[in-house]
Amino acid sequence: MVAKKETISIPFETPIIKDVVIHFLFKDDEANLSQSGGLYYLQGLRSKVLEGIFGDSEKNPYADLYRMELQKYVKELCDSLDVQSIEAIVCPPSSKPYLQRPYLEAIKNANNSIIDLTGSIKRKKNISAGKGIDLNSYIDGLYIEKPEKLNSIRSLLVVDDVLGRGKTVAALVSFLRNNGLPNDGRVEVMCPLWITG
């Protein structure tokens, strides 16, 4: 798979963040999601489809293929970025941070001066944009431990395993901007799988 990029506004339904560059490997409007190879594991795990089909979301052909191809996915996405121009990186709070970690660590290894905000941002309770929560409730459900680092950041990379309608990224960026991240800073997203439907 070859990394691609698009510039979009998010979330798709009611955009509030403009000119966000998305770096991705597979977008489901290009083909049926099951044609995404090992990347299907990411969505099948979250949707519990793999558990329903195979009885185990971690022990199945898609999970095996994903793990086998993971370093290729990581390298392809990292190579598509101008890593040295990124000042800060963040992963949205997640119930499955191990899916984000390989991509996050590869970027940090390529740019050791990058500021990692991931550990500073927490959820007040178990909220998720994927569970139908509205954008403002998601924003209100976040808190940051050290917001003073945000005001000097001019470029931010959000790293996640799957991008859907863009609500999680929009909420996270809005939250960070409410806490000092400059509104005119560059925002990019890196995710292996983009599900548009």
C-alpha positions as a LaTeX table, in Angstrom:
\begin{tabular}{lrrr}
\hline
Residue & $x$ (\AA) & $y$ (\AA) & $z$ (\AA) \\
\hline
Met1 & 0.00 & 0.00 & 0.00 \\
Val2 & 1.14 & 3.50 & $-0.80$ \\
Ala3 & 0.43 & 6.39 & 1.56 \\
Lys4 & $-1.88$ & 9.07 & 0.24 \\
Lys5 & $-2.98$ & 12.43 & 1.54 \\
Glu6 & $-5.98$ & 14.71 & 1.24 \\
Thr7 & $-6.88$ & 18.08 & 2.69 \\
Ile8 & $-10.31$ & 18.13 & 4.29 \\
Ser9 & $-12.50$ & 19.93 & 6.82 \\
Ile10 & $-13.78$ & 18.06 & 9.89 \\
Pro11 & $-16.10$ & 16.77 & 11.15 \\
Phe12 & $-17.72$ & 16.07 & 7.81 \\
Glu13 & $-21.32$ & 16.82 & 8.87 \\
Thr14 & $-20.63$ & 20.29 & 10.33 \\
Pro15 & $-17.00$ & 21.26 & 9.72 \\
Ile16 & $-15.31$ & 23.38 & 12.38 \\
Ile17 & $-11.65$ & 22.64 & 11.59 \\
Lys18 & $-10.52$ & 23.52 & 8.05 \\
Asp19 & $-7.49$ & 22.56 & 5.97 \\
Val20 & $-6.60$ & 19.39 & 7.86 \\
Val21 & $-4.16$ & 17.18 & 5.93 \\
Ile22 & $-4.97$ & 13.47 & 6.32 \\
His23 & $-2.19$ & 10.91 & 5.68 \\
Phe24 & $-3.64$ & 7.43 & 5.19 \\
Leu25 & $-3.06$ & 4.06 & 3.53 \\
Phe26 & $-6.59$ & 2.95 & 2.67 \\
Lys27 & $-9.85$ & 4.86 & 2.23 \\
Asp28 & $-12.98$ & 2.76 & 2.01 \\
Asp29 & $-14.53$ & 4.74 & $-0.85$ \\
Glu30 & $-11.74$ & 3.36 & $-3.04$ \\
Ala31 & $-12.88$ & $-0.25$ & $-2.60$ \\
Asn32 & $-14.83$ & $-2.49$ & $-0.30$ \\
Leu33 & $-13.41$ & $-2.30$ & 3.23 \\
Ser34 & $-12.71$ & $-6.04$ & 3.22 \\
Gln35 & $-10.22$ & $-5.34$ & 0.39 \\
Ser36 & $-8.03$ & $-3.32$ & 2.76 \\
Gly37 & $-5.99$ & $-6.41$ & 3.63 \\
Gly38 & $-4.59$ & $-6.45$ & 7.13 \\
Leu39 & $-5.98$ & $-2.97$ & 7.82 \\
Tyr40 & $-9.43$ & $-4.53$ & 8.01 \\
Tyr41 & $-8.34$ & $-5.78$ & 11.42 \\
Leu42 & $-8.49$ & $-2.22$ & 12.80 \\
Gln43 & $-12.16$ & $-1.72$ & 11.94 \\
Gly44 & $-13.14$ & $-5.33$ & 12.51 \\
Leu45 & $-11.69$ & $-5.15$ & 16.01 \\
Arg46 & $-13.53$ & $-1.94$ & 16.91 \\
Ser47 & $-16.84$ & $-3.02$ & 15.37 \\
Lys48 & $-16.54$ & $-6.51$ & 16.92 \\
Val49 & $-17.15$ & $-8.02$ & 13.47 \\
Leu50 & $-14.01$ & $-10.16$ & 13.73 \\
Glu51 & $-15.10$ & $-11.49$ & 17.10 \\
Gly52 & $-18.47$ & $-12.39$ & 15.59 \\
Ile53 & $-16.95$ & $-14.15$ & 12.59 \\
Phe54 & $-13.93$ & $-15.86$ & 14.16 \\
Gly55 & $-14.89$ & $-15.96$ & 17.84 \\
Asp56 & $-11.77$ & $-13.96$ & 18.74 \\
Ser57 & $-10.88$ & $-10.46$ & 17.54 \\
Glu58 & $-7.14$ & $-11.02$ & 18.10 \\
Lys59 & $-6.70$ & $-14.55$ & 16.73 \\
Asn60 & $-7.85$ & $-14.54$ & 13.12 \\
Pro61 & $-6.36$ & $-14.14$ & 9.63 \\
Tyr62 & $-6.88$ & $-10.35$ & 9.54 \\
Ala63 & $-5.15$ & $-9.81$ & 12.89 \\
Asp64 & $-2.28$ & $-12.05$ & 11.78 \\
Leu65 & $-1.92$ & $-10.21$ & 8.48 \\
Tyr66 & $-2.02$ & $-6.82$ & 10.21 \\
Arg67 & 0.75 & $-7.78$ & 12.63 \\
Met68 & 2.80 & $-9.23$ & 9.78 \\
Glu69 & 2.48 & $-6.03$ & 7.72 \\
Leu70 & 2.56 & $-3.51$ & 10.60 \\
Gln71 & 6.15 & $-2.31$ & 10.11 \\
Lys72 & 5.47 & $-1.73$ & 6.41 \\
Tyr73 & 2.34 & 0.30 & 7.27 \\
Val74 & 4.26 & 2.36 & 9.83 \\
Lys75 & 7.18 & 3.04 & 7.48 \\
Glu76 & 4.92 & 3.97 & 4.57 \\
Leu77 & 2.97 & 6.49 & 6.64 \\
Cys78 & 6.04 & 7.96 & 8.34 \\
Asp79 & 7.80 & 8.36 & 5.00 \\
Ser80 & 4.82 & 10.37 & 3.72 \\
Leu81 & 5.32 & 13.06 & 6.37 \\
Asp82 & 7.78 & 15.90 & 6.77 \\
Val83 & 8.55 & 14.62 & 10.28 \\
Gln84 & 11.08 & 17.34 & 11.10 \\
Ser85 & 8.44 & 20.08 & 10.61 \\
Ile86 & 6.12 & 18.60 & 13.24 \\
Glu87 & 6.42 & 20.31 & 16.62 \\
Ala88 & 3.89 & 18.27 & 18.60 \\
Ile89 & 2.13 & 14.94 & 18.37 \\
Val90 & $-0.94$ & 13.57 & 20.12 \\
Cys91 & $-3.08$ & 10.45 & 20.11 \\
Pro92 & $-6.72$ & 10.81 & 21.13 \\
Pro93 & $-7.53$ & 9.05 & 24.40 \\
Ser94 & $-8.41$ & 5.49 & 23.44 \\
Ser95 & $-9.55$ & 2.21 & 24.93 \\
Lys96 & $-7.04$ & 0.58 & 22.55 \\
Pro97 & $-3.88$ & 2.72 & 22.70 \\
Tyr98 & $-1.75$ & $-0.23$ & 21.54 \\
Leu99 & $-3.19$ & 0.33 & 18.04 \\
Gln100 & $-1.87$ & 3.93 & 17.94 \\
Arg101 & 1.46 & 3.29 & 19.67 \\
Pro102 & 3.57 & 1.89 & 16.78 \\
Tyr103 & 2.78 & 4.94 & 14.62 \\
Leu104 & 3.33 & 7.37 & 17.51 \\
Glu105 & 6.66 & 5.81 & 18.49 \\
Ala106 & 7.94 & 5.80 & 14.90 \\
Ile107 & 7.31 & 9.54 & 14.57 \\
Lys108 & 8.94 & 10.25 & 17.93 \\
Asn109 & 11.97 & 8.15 & 16.94 \\
Ala110 & 12.30 & 10.09 & 13.69 \\
Asn111 & 12.08 & 13.47 & 15.46 \\
Asn112 & 13.37 & 13.37 & 19.02 \\
Ser113 & 12.53 & 17.05 & 19.64 \\
Ile114 & 8.81 & 16.53 & 19.09 \\
Ile115 & 6.49 & 17.30 & 22.04 \\
Asp116 & 4.24 & 14.34 & 22.85 \\
Leu117 & 0.96 & 15.57 & 24.36 \\
Thr118 & $-0.63$ & 12.12 & 24.51 \\
Gly119 & $-0.03$ & 11.45 & 28.20 \\
Ser120 & $-1.29$ & 14.90 & 29.21 \\
Ile121 & $-4.77$ & 14.51 & 27.75 \\
Lys122 & $-7.29$ & 12.36 & 29.58 \\
Arg123 & $-10.97$ & 11.55 & 29.44 \\
Lys124 & $-13.01$ & 12.54 & 32.47 \\
Lys125 & $-15.17$ & 9.46 & 31.92 \\
Asn126 & $-15.53$ & 6.71 & 29.35 \\
Ile127 & $-16.62$ & 8.82 & 26.39 \\
Ser128 & $-16.06$ & 8.09 & 22.75 \\
Ala129 & $-17.04$ & 9.96 & 19.60 \\
Gly130 & $-17.80$ & 6.58 & 18.06 \\
Lys131 & $-20.55$ & 5.97 & 20.62 \\
Gly132 & $-22.82$ & 8.68 & 19.22 \\
Ile133 & $-21.86$ & 11.42 & 21.69 \\
Asp134 & $-22.17$ & 14.98 & 20.38 \\
Leu135 & $-19.06$ & 17.03 & 19.69 \\
Asn136 & $-19.46$ & 19.46 & 22.61 \\
Ser137 & $-20.00$ & 16.65 & 25.11 \\
Tyr138 & $-16.85$ & 14.95 & 23.84 \\
Ile139 & $-14.88$ & 18.21 & 24.19 \\
Asp140 & $-16.28$ & 18.74 & 27.70 \\
Gly141 & $-15.27$ & 15.19 & 28.62 \\
Leu142 & $-11.54$ & 15.90 & 28.10 \\
Tyr143 & $-8.99$ & 17.54 & 30.36 \\
Ile144 & $-5.30$ & 18.37 & 30.03 \\
Glu145 & $-2.71$ & 18.30 & 32.78 \\
Lys146 & $-0.24$ & 20.90 & 31.43 \\
Pro147 & $-1.96$ & 23.30 & 28.99 \\
Glu148 & 0.85 & 25.87 & 29.23 \\
Lys149 & 2.89 & 23.98 & 26.60 \\
Leu150 & 0.26 & 24.52 & 23.92 \\
Asn151 & 0.60 & 28.23 & 23.14 \\
Ser152 & 3.90 & 27.92 & 21.26 \\
Ile153 & 2.98 & 24.93 & 19.08 \\
Arg154 & 2.65 & 25.83 & 15.38 \\
Ser155 & 2.24 & 22.32 & 13.90 \\
Leu156 & 0.36 & 19.37 & 15.39 \\
Leu157 & 0.11 & 15.78 & 14.19 \\
Val158 & $-2.83$ & 13.73 & 15.47 \\
Val159 & $-2.14$ & 9.99 & 15.29 \\
Asp160 & $-4.94$ & 7.46 & 15.38 \\
Asp161 & $-5.56$ & 3.99 & 14.01 \\
Val162 & $-8.86$ & 4.73 & 12.24 \\
Leu163 & $-10.44$ & 7.96 & 11.01 \\
Gly164 & $-14.19$ & 7.93 & 10.59 \\
Arg165 & $-16.25$ & 11.10 & 10.20 \\
Gly166 & $-13.54$ & 13.21 & 11.84 \\
Lys167 & $-15.43$ & 13.92 & 15.05 \\
Thr168 & $-12.74$ & 12.64 & 17.43 \\
Val169 & $-10.00$ & 14.67 & 15.73 \\
Ala170 & $-12.21$ & 17.78 & 15.51 \\
Ala171 & $-13.11$ & 17.51 & 19.19 \\
Leu172 & $-9.48$ & 16.97 & 20.23 \\
Val173 & $-8.17$ & 19.89 & 18.15 \\
Ser174 & $-11.00$ & 22.15 & 19.37 \\
Phe175 & $-10.23$ & 21.16 & 22.95 \\
Leu176 & $-6.53$ & 21.92 & 22.48 \\
Arg177 & $-7.32$ & 25.27 & 20.85 \\
Asn178 & $-9.63$ & 26.12 & 23.75 \\
Asn179 & $-6.65$ & 25.47 & 26.03 \\
Gly180 & $-4.04$ & 27.53 & 24.18 \\
Leu181 & $-3.09$ & 25.82 & 20.91 \\
Pro182 & $-2.92$ & 28.62 & 18.29 \\
Asn183 & $-5.94$ & 28.64 & 15.96 \\
Asp184 & $-3.77$ & 29.29 & 12.92 \\
Gly185 & $-1.37$ & 26.39 & 13.52 \\
Arg186 & $-1.06$ & 23.54 & 11.02 \\
Val187 & $-2.99$ & 20.35 & 11.82 \\
Glu188 & $-2.28$ & 17.00 & 10.19 \\
Val189 & $-3.68$ & 13.55 & 10.88 \\
Met190 & $-1.95$ & 10.22 & 10.36 \\
Cys191 & $-4.08$ & 7.09 & 10.35 \\
Pro192 & $-3.69$ & 3.88 & 8.39 \\
Leu193 & $-7.42$ & 3.38 & 7.75 \\
Trp194 & $-9.99$ & 6.02 & 6.75 \\
Ile195 & $-13.60$ & 4.87 & 6.83 \\
Thr196 & $-15.82$ & 7.42 & 5.13 \\
Gly197 & $-19.15$ & 5.60 & 5.38 \\
\hline
\end{tabular}
